[in-house]
Amino acid sequence: MMKDELEQIRAKALNQIENAKNLDALNDIRVSVLGKKGELKDILRSMKDVSPEERPNVGKMVNEVRDAIEETLLDAKKNLEAKAMDAKLAAETIDVTLPAKKHRLGKAHPNFKVLEEVEKIFTGMGYEVVAGPEIEKDYYNFEALNIPANHPAKDEQDTFYITKDILLRTQTSPVQVREMEKGKLPIRMIAPGRVFRSDEVDATHSPSFHQIEGMVIDKNVTFADLKGTLETFAKEFLGKDTKVKFRPHHFPFTEPSAEMDVSCFKCGGRGCRFCKGEGWIEILGCGMVHPHVLEMSGIDPNEYSGFAFGIGLERITLLKYEIDDMRLLYENDVRFLDQF
Amino acid sequence: MRTSLNWIKDLVPGLSCTPKEYTDAMTLSGSKVEFFEEFDRDLDKIVVGQVDSIEKHPDADKLVICQVNIGTEKVQIVTGAPNVFEGAKVPVVLSGGRVAGGHDGEKVEGGIKISKGKLRGVPSYGMMCSIEELGSDRNFFPDAPEYGLYILPEDTEIGADVPELLGLRDAAIEYEITSNRVDCYSVLGLAREAAATFGLKFVPPVVPETGNSEDVNDLVKVTVKDSDLCRRYTARAIKNVHIAPSPKWMQNRLRSQGIRPINNLVDITNYVMVEYGQPMHAYDLSTIEGSEIIVDVAKDGEKFTTLDGEERELDSKTIMINDAKKHIGIAGIMGGENSMITGDVDTVLFESACFDGTSIRLSSKKIGLRTDASGIFEKGLDPNNAILAINRACALVEELGCGEVVGGVVDVYGKPMEDRRLPFEPERYNRMLGTDIDKETQLSYLKAIDLGYDEKSNELLIPSWRQDLLSYADIAEEVARFYGYDKIPTTLPSGEATAGKLGYKGSIDKLCRETVEFCGFSQAMTYSFESKKVYDKLLIPEGDKLRDAIEISNPLGEDYSIMRTVSLNGMLTSLATNYNRRNPEAFLYEIGNVYLAKSLPLTELPDERKQLTLGFYGEGDFYNMKGCVEELLSKVGMDDKLTYDPASKKPYLHPGRQANIIYDGEVIGFIGEVHPMVLKNYKIGTKVYIADIDMPHIYEKANFDKKFVGINNFPASTRDLALVVPKDVLAQSIEKIFDKDGGEYMEDYSLFDLYEGNQIKEGFKSMAYSLKFRAKDRNLADNDVNAAIDSIIEGLKSIGVELRK
């Protein structure tokens, strides 16, 4: 009789738990079945009417029913909690495609991005980056570079003068002389910097632009070393498939001298508008440091030799980024700068 | 420099190559070809035809129907040309052929194809051509009519190839000649290079002896006053001059060089100038007074009329050609009107001289007159070439029958050139080049460009036209050029390894760039020179040291005339560009020099000071700029001794919103809002904030020496202080008191509220600080903190700051 009653309580409770919609409903079931005034308590209270012999049996039955209900309640609770979390998270869904909140980062000027790449390649090959004055003595800019007074090359470079002996350097080559004069050998240097020539401003000219000078002085440096170094540079800078071509040229401070062309990095050498159909683009001038230049700087050409090169920074920047007007580099429009 | 390819081929027998092959090979051996132009590129199927008969077109007044004999057949051609006549020999382009352009002289890329067709119903099987349709013009073919067909001479062979006939089966090669190769400003010089490049023989023209039994030295006496200015002067005379057109071959050759044929005498001097690279001049001997020529400089301020009719002002450095009484020419630049050749000349005096290149260059610049001749002289010529050229000219005079050459030569050669010899050092050349070229091969390259070799002394004999060959390095280049730069191996320098580095300053610059870029500023690049007007725009008063700028003596214009002493103009100009283009904000920085003279005018190099300049408009204010500056200084380890002095007094900044940035007592830069008047001058309609850091201070004071300080785990005690502060008391002064009186436990403080307004009495502001205290070894008791707060409050009273009640 009491057994039936317990079975009834169990069946009813399990049924209620199964249908409970939320945590509150579960709690109500717990109170009404297991609570102080709950149905199982009622059963226990009526134990006094049970015969002492049967009491252990009934007690055991009551415990069984309570354990079963408690276990089911716990499962149901876990289940409902998980559902509630799912619902909450679902409600919190955001549109991940809305615009990002950005921290505004500034950009490096394209000219200096390119410069940094060049510096990285040469410092990796053991070169030190050095600098020299932009307002320079005539001696360093010309005479010490084998360009004596009244040399036609002085005219060709359209120099800005401050006084008869002081000028705006027309090339970064005077830094070569300043480094050699320090007397510390061997030298492996590059010297990037601003140079000036009196060219009117237009799409391909500017009275102020940048060069990157390079020089190596050591024992047994050869023209083959010059070729190897600049070819390595070209492949690092423009890609490993880049081909180079050296053409004889003339600079007063190097002998033999050359200009280096690279296979057009836009078309790979087939010919396009960037290389004017040539397949090649001239990117630098170079040569073996002239023995007379070594002598003037106090280096014995019988013991030491070296090579030097000069790269026009703006030229390779314009080519690399396909910028069609040099003036853009000096305007500093943020819509331009942001692109690099 | 330009040469006809056919002319080169004539001087290098056996040379057979396309213009493209020629161009590539010459460029690789050192005579860089800029471009070439094939004259017959767009000419196809054009032959000589003779007009047999002409009849009227039935339906068109201006057209006629011609039967034209082209040798193999007769073709019917309808034409509108007004100058057609029966018997005329004309260029005929056959159906399927091409011409270079229209008769208006407009060239068409790829040419115009001519096909048979009907003109007003009458079939036409080709076209008779004007000179313009053949791609040339009346400048080069003065015998062509202004409008109509180019009529060929009567003796022209019918059916012949017209481009061939007119010298158009040729290409013009345009070279970039470097300044050391004066000899290559001549067809002969380039032909010598071409022969060596292609491994063929160079065959220069054979110049026969010329002249009658008279002696030109009886006709004229030449005196050279300064043999440094005129190293050699040669002259020869031509009697009974007969001016006429020069023969076809010479006309074609000159045209291929881009020179207009004029008459035999002028053509010969032009021809020799191109062939030998030696300018010549011709005088009418009858205008030379006293039978005397004196080469001397002019006097300052003298005037002289050149043969173009212009009056020129001379100076004491200009070399002049004079007769016994007057100037007759500016040496190497242009002859005088008073001695020029006219149609009725009888005796001509040829001059072929070698003037000092520098002098010609400077005079030409000073006078403002640059001619073909001066352009060549200024490169510095080979004196030995002068005599070869004048003899060649006289030979051509005889060949062309243009007069009777007088015997003898006037030759004033004060200091003849000495033969130069250099030791032949094949191992040394190999050592320099990194090659292993055998001795014989090296010698063969050098002999190919006419260097002699004295086996006994093992010396190279340098020809007079190679004044650029002075040392072993020059010879090594000659060897390398003909060996082929491309065949020289590629190796890397083998010496001891060196450590590559950016250098100290370079590394700091990089760190600064990265930091300000992270703060949102993009890198700008502006000019180093600017206008003096910049100082007015920046409100910099007269007499201010900043106005002591270094001036360029030959600037491109006023806008680029001084070297900047302050970096602001470039920055403001760039911001203005952005503002005018309606960019909503612009944050820019630049690392660049200002140039400060130690004294003016400059006697020594100025102080070039690198500045890091920051500027922006858009979202943000003074304190954003200040934040960026402090991030930057923190990165270089300079945040501990930083203060700001509002008494910076920069005229271009807002007087109440600026400060000098002070580190350890020294001004290292400034920061501020740009003065509204300055903004107006730059046409910027919004607030702009600027900061400028003097980089040499950073290089000096940057500190990357970091030491770990223990992290303290005892809890901090925090107190808030609400203060009533006189308006002119700076936060910096209050914080100084915190630092001074806060005691050993003071760890940190921060401003969390700033208020000015109703509840605060006039002339005061309310500031609330949160102060943090902590001990290293224990929990702080209230008493410890109270003592510190009391002494802070005492300290604050001394600067008029009280607790808010």
Interface residues (C-beta under 8 A of the other chain):
Chain A: H103 R104 L105 G106 K107 A108 H109 N111 F112 E116 E119 F122 T123 G124 M125 G126 Y127 E128 V129 V130 A131 P133 E134 I135 E136 K137 N150 P152 A153 D155 E156 F160 Y161 I162 T163 I166 L168 P186 R188 R194 F196 S198 E200 P207 S208 V216 D218 K219 N220 V221 T222 F223 A224 D225 K227 G228 T229 E231 T232 K245 F246 R247 P248 H249 H250 P252 E255 P256 S257 A258 M288 H290 P291 H292 S305 L329 Y330 E331 N332 D333 V334 R335 L337 D338
Chain B: T27 L28 S29 G30 K32 T178 S179 N180 R181 G357 T358 R361 L362 E378 K379 R431 M432 L433 G434 T435 S471 Y472 A473 D474 A476 E477 A480 R481 Y485 D486 I488 P489 T490 T491 L492 P493 S494 G495 E496 A497 T498 A499 G500 K501 L502 G503 K505 G506 K510 R513 V516 E517 F518 C519 G520 F521 S522 Q523 A524 M525 T526 Y527 S528 F529 I550 E551 I552 S553 N554 P555 L556 Y560 M563 S574 T577 N578 R581 N583 E585 A586 F587 L588 Y589 G592 N593 Y595 P601 L602 T603 L605 P606 E608
